[in-house]
Amino acid sequence: MRMYGYIRVSTKGQATEGYGLDIQKTAILSYCETKGYRLIGTYIDAGVSGVMKDDEDDLSKRPGWTKMLSDLKSDKDGIDGVVVLDTDRLWRNGDSSTYVRRQFRKYGVEIFSIHQEDYKVLNLTTDRKLHQGLSDLLAEWDRDKVVNRLEDGRDKAMELHKIRPAGRLPFGYKRTHDRKSVEIEPGKAELIQMIFELASEDRTLREISEALRSHGMAVYTDEHNKTKSLDAKSISRILHNDYYIGIVTWGGKKIAGSHPAMIPVELWKSLNKDRTDIDSILCT
C-alpha cells in the first residue's frame, strides 16, 4: 500500500505533548516499515498552534495540509492512506474532524493512526461510526480542559506580574529598591506630563520635540545610564503607551497593572481615540 505521512508540530505541542517533529517522523517511518507500506511523501505543518479553541482551527492556514489535500485530489501518487501519530495531528475540534474525514472519504483515502490502530474512515459500520464519534467528542472535551488550564495558568501569571514587573520600563518609571514594584521618577514624570499636555493642544510630534529642545529637555538618561533623545518617534511611542495610564501587557493580553498611573485616563483616551477597550481593561 502507498502512503503519505502527515506531521503537525507546534511550540506548545512539542513541550507539553511530546509530539516533536523527529518523534513523529521516526514513528511514521517505523510504522510503515513494520506494516510493509511504502511511504511516498511526508507533509509537515510546523509552528501551528497545538492547543487552539474551536474558531482558531483554520485548516486553510496549514500549508502542509493544503498541499497534501491537493495531491490527494489529483491522485498523482495513487495513495491508499495517510499515516499520522495520532488523529489530533489532523484536527483539533469536531468541525475540523467532520471536514477532514469527509475529504478522506471523498478521495477514497484511509487514515492510519499509530496511536489509534482501529481508527478508520472508510467502510464503517453504524456501530463503528458511533464509537468513533464518541471518541472524537471525548478527545475534544479533554483538549478543552487543557485550554482552560493554560488560560487559568496565564491569568495567575498575570497576577504575579502585577507584583513583580519584568522587562524594560517606560521612560518616567523606575523599579523600587527591592525591585518588586514600580514607582514614578519625579523629574521625568513632569516631562512626560508636558508631552501629553502639548499633544492635547494639537501640537505635531515635531513641534513637541522642538519645544522640549528649546527648554533643554530633549535629552535624558535611561535606567541603564544611557543617553537617549526625545525625537518625534520616541514621543509618538510615549503618547501611545498605555502603561502611563496603569495598563500592562502580559501573555498577549492587556490587564490593569499595580503600578501608579502617570497620565489621566481621559487625557490619554483623547489622544488615542482608536483604543475603545480602555475602560473595560481598567474595570477588570
BELSULKA-V33267 format. One record per pair of residues at least 24 apart in sequence whose ideal C-beta (glycine too) atoms are under 8 Angstrom apart, sorted by the first residue. I is the first residue (numbers start at 1). J is the second residue. D is the distance in Angstrom with one decimal. If there is no record, write none. Layout:
I,J,D + I,J,D
This chain:
1,35,7.9 + 1,36,8.0 + 1,37,4.9 + 1,38,7.0 + 1,80,4.2 + 1,81,6.4 + 2,37,7.5 + 2,38,5.2 + 2,40,5.4 + 2,77,6.3 + 2,78,5.7 + 2,79,5.4 + 2,80,5.3 + 3,32,5.9 + 3,37,4.8 + 3,38,6.5 + 3,39,5.3 + 3,40,6.4 + 3,79,6.7 + 3,80,6.6 + 3,81,5.4 + 3,82,6.8 + 3,83,5.2 + 3,112,7.0 + 4,39,7.7 + 4,40,6.1 + 4,41,5.6 + 4,42,7.0 + 4,43,6.4 + 4,68,5.9 + 4,71,7.5 + 4,72,7.5 + 4,77,7.6 + 4,79,5.5 + 4,81,7.7 + 4,82,4.8 + 4,83,7.3 + 5,29,7.8 + 5,32,7.6 + 5,39,5.8 + 5,41,7.3 + 5,42,3.8 + 5,43,7.2 + 5,82,7.3 + 5,83,5.0 + 5,84,7.5 + 6,42,7.3 + 6,43,5.2 + 6,44,8.0 + 6,64,7.1 + 6,65,7.2 + 6,68,6.1 + 6,82,5.4 + 6,83,7.3 + 6,84,5.1 + 6,89,6.3 + 6,90,6.6 + 7,42,6.4 + 7,43,7.2 + 7,44,4.7 + 7,45,7.2 + 7,64,7.5 + 7,84,7.7 + 7,85,7.6 + 7,89,6.7 + 8,44,7.6 + 8,45,4.5 + 8,46,7.9 + 8,48,5.6 + 8,50,7.8 + 8,62,7.2 + 8,64,7.4 + 8,65,7.8 + 8,89,4.6 + 8,90,7.6 + 9,44,7.5 + 9,45,7.4 + 9,46,5.2 + 9,47,7.5 + 9,48,7.6 + 9,50,7.7 + 10,46,7.7 + 10,47,6.2 + 10,48,5.4 + 10,49,5.4 + 10,50,3.7 + 10,51,8.0 + 11,47,7.0 + 11,50,7.6 + 12,49,6.8 + 12,50,4.4 + 12,51,5.4 + 13,50,3.0 + 13,51,7.6 + 14,50,7.8 + 16,50,7.4 + 16,51,7.7 + 16,146,7.9 + 17,50,6.3 + 19,50,7.4 + 19,85,6.3 + 19,86,7.4 + 19,89,7.1 + 21,46,6.8 + 23,85,7.5 + 24,84,8.0 + 24,85,4.8 + 24,89,7.2 + 27,85,5.2 + 27,114,5.5 + 28,83,5.0 + 28,84,7.6 + 28,85,6.9 + 28,114,7.3 + 31,83,5.9 + 31,112,7.4 + 31,114,5.2 + 32,83,6.3 + 37,81,7.8 + 37,83,7.4 + 37,112,7.9 + 39,83,7.4 + 40,77,4.9 + 40,79,6.6 + 41,71,7.7 + 41,77,7.1 + 43,67,6.0 + 43,68,4.1 + 51,143,6.9 + 51,146,5.6 + 51,147,5.5 + 51,150,6.2 + 52,92,5.2 + 52,93,7.8 + 52,147,7.7 + 53,147,6.2 + 54,93,4.6 + 54,94,7.8 + 54,95,6.6 + 57,91,6.9 + 57,92,4.3 + 57,93,5.2 + 57,95,7.3 + 57,96,4.7 + 59,91,7.9 + 59,96,6.2 + 59,99,6.9 + 59,100,7.4 + 65,90,7.9 + 69,103,6.2 + 72,103,7.6 + 72,104,8.0 + 72,107,4.7 + 72,109,5.7 + 73,107,6.2 + 75,107,7.2 + 79,109,5.8 + 80,109,6.9 + 80,110,6.5 + 81,109,5.8 + 81,110,4.0 + 81,111,6.7 + 81,112,4.9 + 82,109,6.1 + 82,110,7.6 + 82,111,5.9 + 82,112,6.8 + 83,112,4.6 + 83,113,7.9 + 83,114,7.0 + 84,111,6.9 + 84,112,7.3 + 84,113,5.6 + 84,114,7.1 + 85,113,7.5 + 85,114,5.2 + 85,115,6.2 + 86,113,5.9 + 86,114,7.1 + 86,115,4.3 + 86,116,6.8 + 87,111,6.8 + 87,113,5.1 + 87,115,7.9 + 87,116,6.0 + 87,119,6.0 + 87,136,7.7 + 87,139,7.6 + 88,139,6.4 + 88,143,7.3 + 92,140,7.8 + 92,143,6.5 + 93,140,5.5 + 93,143,7.7 + 94,136,6.5 + 94,137,6.8 + 94,140,5.6 + 97,136,5.1 + 97,140,7.8 + 154,250,7.9 + 154,251,4.5 + 154,253,7.5 + 157,250,6.7 + 157,251,6.4 + 158,250,4.6 + 158,251,6.5 + 158,253,7.0 + 158,255,5.2 + 161,248,6.5 + 161,250,4.6 + 161,257,7.8 + 162,248,7.4 + 162,255,7.8 + 162,257,5.8 + 162,258,4.1 + 163,258,6.8 + 165,248,7.7 + 165,257,7.9 + 165,259,6.8 + 168,223,7.8 + 169,223,6.4 + 170,238,7.4 + 170,241,5.5 + 170,243,4.8 + 170,244,6.8 + 171,220,7.0 + 171,222,7.0 + 171,228,7.7 + 171,234,7.9 + 171,238,6.6 + 172,244,7.5 + 172,262,5.9 + 173,243,7.6 + 173,259,6.8 + 173,262,7.7 + 174,223,5.9 + 175,223,7.7 + 181,258,6.9 + 181,259,7.1 + 182,259,4.0 + 182,260,7.6 + 183,259,7.7 + 183,260,6.9 + 184,260,5.7 + 184,262,5.8 + 188,220,6.7 + 189,262,5.6 + 191,217,5.7 + 191,220,7.3 + 191,230,7.9 + 192,238,6.5 + 192,244,6.6 + 192,262,5.7 + 192,263,7.1 + 193,262,7.0 + 193,263,6.8 + 195,230,7.7 + 195,235,5.9 + 195,238,5.8 + 195,239,6.9 + 196,239,6.9 + 196,244,7.8 + 196,263,5.3 + 196,267,5.8 + 196,268,7.2 + 196,271,7.0 + 199,235,8.0 + 199,239,5.6 + 199,271,5.5 + 200,267,6.2 + 200,270,6.5 + 200,271,6.6 + 205,232,3.9 + 205,233,8.0 + 205,235,5.2 + 205,236,5.6 + 206,232,5.4 + 208,232,7.7 + 208,235,5.4 + 209,235,5.9 + 239,271,5.7 + 239,272,7.5 + 240,272,6.2 + 242,268,7.1 + 242,272,7.7 + 242,275,7.1 + 242,278,7.1 + 244,268,6.5 + 245,278,7.1 + 245,282,7.5 + 246,282,6.6 + 247,278,7.5 + 247,281,5.8 + 247,282,7.0 + 254,281,5.0 + 255,281,6.6 + 255,284,6.9 + 256,281,6.1 + 256,282,5.2 + 256,284,6.3
